Each structure stands twice: as C-alpha cells, then as structure tokens.
Amino acid sequence: ACMMDHSTSATIRLAEREREELTRAIQEVIATGAGKRVLFWFLEQCELKANGFTGEAASTNYLLGKQAAGRKVIDFLDQIDPRLYPKLMLEVADLREVNSAIVRKQKEEDGADEAF
C-alpha cells in the first residue's frame, strides 16, 4: 500500500484549511450589497460573454486568460453553493432595475421642475 509521508499530509491539511478560509471569506463578501457589487464588477471585467476569438493571436490569448479567471471564480462559487452565482446575477439585475427606476424618476422630476 502507498503511504503519504508527513509533509504531503501536512500540505493537504494546509490546502484544505486555506480553502475553508477562502470559502468563509467569499460567503462574508457576498453577504453584503457592496461585496456583491464588487464581485459582479470583477466578473464583468473578465468579459465572459465576449467571443474569445479576436482575429489576432495575442489579444485572443489575453481575452481567453481573462475569461478563464472569471470561470475559475464562478467554479469556486459553484463548489460552495451552486445557487450563489445565479443568485448574484438575479440580485444584480434587480439592483440595476431599481437604479434605472430612480434615474427615470429623477429625470421626470427634473422635467416637471423645468415646466414651472
């Protein structure tokens, strides 16, 4: 039978502890509106919806690297809870809808003020 040496098992325990700490940290971040906004902003910077082929090798590779980083974050969220990323998407959509309604209302009020 193959036995792990002490340093290998210590390394595995350290990696598990780091993963648990990162999981807790992500849960704390996404528990706040500001944290959700920052995480979503980061994922937007990864251009996950963009076509990976730009027609030029260097820029294609750069974009694919950004997308890979975003997918890695989403995969980690899915490992914590498969509902986290979809919930984040819905909550951000709701925030944007509320913000748009506020802007529309302000424009309407500004227009009403100009009438007087």
Secondary structure, 3 states (H helix, E strand, C coil): CCCCCHHHHHHHHHHHHHHHHHHHHHHHHHCCHHHHHHHHHHHHHCCCCCCCCCCCHHHHHHHHHHHHHHHHHHHHHHHHCCCHHHHHHHHHHHHHHHHHHHHHHHHHHHHHHHCC
